[in-house]
């Protein structure tokens, strides 16, 4: 890891902090909104309670207003009014007004909006003598029309709202702190196995691809551990395939390279051009065999590494078969072999990998040219692609063995050709393609039919 990447990783917030933030922030916002709504509702009902008490005072004063000989008059003395409207906390003001607005009794200049329409009372906020007051106007209808105004300061209301705010916020802040501590410890405890996995990977040697031990504390951690172990398994498979490829190349090329060197040294020791030509031809043949062997080994190694999945696309089997015939036609003619195809009139499309299908056809045709008879035919029947020859064939008891590496049949040992890799590559390619590989006699007289049947897409 580069120094910049290390600094960035060191400055990044921990997963515990991120999870806690993602949990607590929505929770705190929800709590604040809920508290605000609760306070608004509590304030509404508190205002109603205070307003109802003030309206009761207005009814008490109105009950002592009567019509006499001198008109409407208040029967209460100032001392009695003070007793009726006594409040230990608030300053209370009142006024009894005639219909024309003139003062009958109470505090001069105290005015408030009148009730609308047929309503008997109305609450409002007013200003009187430089003070903000809450007021109610109670209207008495005709024939003895008058209205009573009661107003009071709002210190008790404000104090009540402040107490509600303190008593609701303080416990919830404590609860939120306790919840944050509990969540921090719980998240840290649940993520501790993840830190253990990270430390185990940090201490691991680059050559150690054995599975890591995963604590079974959560489904997500198990999946992460399984993914890491699956990656190690794929890397181990790839490393083994590369090592085997290198070993196979070193082992199999030792003999042809030594032979080429011996042929070259022998030719250099001669002075006859005819011997030089003969040795050069033998060197060229040995080089061709070594090159073919390298291609087979490389193809098999790539197939082994490709077990995790290969790209597939719609392919025309009839076109691939025709191209395979054209690729090997010159070589077949040189050997006097009749190479052809059947069943290519109809288009057949499958989901497959072009390189693998071509590899199957090339190896089967190459084997047939080496060990087959005088006729080789590529057959296409529906979704089944096959290569048929009239050679000696393969006994049923040897067919399974010949799909393993370095396994050769009697014909290969007798001719001294090949390395036992061709059918192993074909079998591996068929498995990667998800196709069924089968061997059968071409005719009652003999021969070999190797078929590759593609399943439904």
Buried (B, 14 or more C-beta within 10 A) or exposed (E): EEEEEEEEEEEEEEEBEEBBEEBBEEBBEEBEEEBEEEBEEBBEEBBEEBBEBBBEBBBBBBEBBEEEEEEBBBEBEEEEBEEBBEEEEBEBBBBBBEEEEEBBBBBEEBBBEBBEEEEBBBBBEBEBEEEEBBBBBBBBEEEEEBBBBBBBBBEBBEEBBEEBBEEBBEEBEEEBEEBBEEBBEEBBEBBEBBEBBEEEEEEEEEEEBEEBEBEEBEEEBBEBBEEBBEEBEBEBBBEEBEEBBEEBBEEBBEEBEEBBEBBBEBBEEEEEEEEBEBBEEBBEBBEEBBEBBBBBBBBBBBBBBBBEEBEBEEBBBBBBBBEBBEEBEEEBEEEEBEBEBEBBEEEBEBBBBBBBBBBBBBBBBBBBBBBBBEBBBBBBEEBBBBBBBBBBBBEEEBBEBBBEBEBBBEBBEEEEBBBBBBBBBBBBBBBBBEBEBBBBBBEEEEBBBBBBBBEEE
